[in-house]
Amino acid sequence: MMKFRSMRSTFNKGVTIPSLIFIIGTCFLSALYPKSTESILNGIKEFIFVNLNWVYVWAVTIFVIFLVYLMFSKYANIKLGANDSKPEYSLFSWISMLFAAGMGIGLIYFSVAEPMQHYSSEVFGNNHYVNRAKQAQLYTFFHWGIHAWAIYGIVGLSLSYFAYRYRLPLSLRSCFYPLLKDRINGKWGNVIDIFALCCTFFGITTTLGFGVVQINSGLHILGAIPENKFIYQIIIVFILISLAVFSAISGVNKGVKILSNINVISVIVLLLFVLILGPTVYLIGSFTEGLGNYINNFFDLTFSTHVYEKDTLPWFYDWTILYWAWWISWSPYVGLFIARISKGRTIKEFILAVLILPTLFNFIWMSVFGNSAIWFDFNIAHGKLSQFASDPDALMFRFLEYMPLSTITSFFVIVIIIIFFVTSADSGIFVMNSIATKNAQKSPKWQLIFWGLLLAVLSLLLLNVGGLKALQSMTLITALPFSIIVLLFIVSLMKALIIDQKYYDRNFSASAVPWSGEFWKERLKRIVSFKDNSSVDSFIHTTVKEGFLELQKEFADNGIEVKMNYGDNPTKIEIEIHHGVVNNFIYGIKNQEKTVSEYIIHEENLPDLEHNTTHYPKSYFGDAREGYDVQYFTKNELISDVLKHYERFLEIVSEEKNEMFISSNANQNKV
């Protein structure tokens, strides 16, 4: 019986079956007719890049502007989760994981290859050596900087917000809740998740395929394998996918987290090695100047379509537009993974970490490796290194030949690529299973193994017959419709944030009567005395309890059932009114400890206090709004305060626009 249960699937048929049909069908078509499929898909891709490149330019520009706006807006301190939620991971682990998932193998693959290809390109061929070097660095910064991470940031932020703030499934369909409401659970939601699953699979397959080729090429250059044969690629793929599956089964908290931390430490060690033993002064100076050059040209680069520069248009399509399409096509996968690890962060914290920190590291990394390669090419290799620009698989290893301990560092690079491969694959397996199961809390391990095997088999199939480029074109084509979907994410997110802010800023109604001043002598006595733990407990068990019991009886007389909940450590009593469709109404009082300043203990003209800790009764609410001190309230004032909040609650639930905030989802599983 236990074996049968372990084999049961959590796959959602409406998402998984159509996705697998499309994925396997496209891969086999690319494998059986690689040239024809590549020709057709390339034709579609070129049409999009030539005639609709402005869609990518405007979309990515809007992503950047929107995130910068949110970072400085009144919504910046909204948490990705309940108001009292805490981050699940340390800052270092969080940054490590999102960085490894976001860039991965590409960071190693293009760190030397892209600057060298720009440097040796005919587009910049008429320029002086210095200008070509500057242009190479500028465009590398542009393609790997804020714009790339803004794409990931929009998707990750939308997913985090709706998953943890609204308690919806961690799925792309959830990002449309303000626009589609409950229809996200139907066919429209399935279409969105199918699209995301296919994009994720194609993106990971092609990237991992190119990663295998680079590992194979590096091992061949180092003499570890005799030649670039397919049999070695099979061995590499199955070893790495096995590690990725094992890591995915271990879970995000173990395998993915540990490997990501190792990855970041490894790349920092390699970075420092090249920086210290390479042309150090040149690298620091070129990075500083390159950063200034990037800032000065930021808006020109952002809005440039090269429409007045006919000779550079092919280069623009093959680099900038291809990159924007590539990042967009990867964003469902990276966004979902970033969202999975970002619960408890504020919007400002999320944007700063996702937009600025990885961008800055990318700039340092690309400067150190790209500028070192250009410096070696001009000063030592005399142009020999740039001759390998057309062979990006081997370029990193050719560059390391000009560094000390080249054999050791080359093997170290292969190890880093392997770890990047595994972290990309394991987080990809995790994300694909999450999409296919509509974010099921627990899935059998065989499902993770299934996704790993599918990745391995199809990537090897395409590598063997040369169908990987066709699949890459397919991936880039899917970026066009998904860019429109992400723009709709912005509309949906903005609509939700406006309602969110108004919800928590909503004040009491004008009919709420403040304290009248009655029993002011008793209140003064309470003000000038600090409370200890037992006196606050006594207040809760007498004044609060009596008031709540009276309220419970009066509610019952009006046909409303009220439940009284009690708790210890700390002592608390709460009133709860259950609802089937909307959130439960909760008003509670708990014993809260606080630390006061040391000088108060020794101050003569202040209330006596023996220790720097005191206690007070604090209110709390079902929607995690911040409570306040109620120690000066009489029984009737407490009753009045509860009724103020209940009146506010009824006003909110009666307004249609607040549907998403009063959903009964919050009553089911507390996040």
Buried (B, 14 or more C-beta within 10 A) or exposed (E): EEEEEEEEBBBBEBBBEBBBEBBBEBBBBBBEBBEEBBEBBBEBBBEBBEEEBEBBBBBBBBBBEBBBEBBEBEBBEBBBBBBEBEBBBEEEBBBBBBBBBBBBBBBBBBBBBBBBBBBBBEBBEEEEEEEBBBBBBBBBBBBBBBBBBBBBBBBBBBBBBBBBBBBBBBBBBBBBBBBBEEEBBEEBBBBBBBBBBBBBBBBBBBBBBBBBBBBBBBBBBBEEBEEBEEEBBBEBBBEBBBBBBBBBBBEBEEBBBBBBBBBBEBBEEBBEBBBEEBBEEBBBEBBEEBBEBBEEBBEEBBEBBBEEEEEBBBBBBBBBBBBBBBBBBBBBBBBBBBBBBBBBBBBBBBBBBBBEBBBEBBBBBBBBBBBBBBBBBBEEBEEEBBEBBEEBBBBBBBBBBBBEEBEEBBBBBBBBBBBBBBBBBBBBBBBBBBBBBBBBEEBBEEBBBBBBBBBBBBBBBBBEBEBBBBBBBBBBBBBBEBBEBBBBBBEBBBBBBEBBBBBBEBEBEEEBEEEEEEEEEEBEEBEEBBBBBEBBBEBBEEBBBEBBBBBBEEBEEEEEEBEEEEEEEBBBBBBBBEBEEBBBBBBBBBBBEEEBEEEBEEEEEEEEBEEEEBBBBBBBBBBBBEBEEBBBBBBEBBBBBBBBBBBBBEEBBEEEEBBBBBBEBBBEEEB
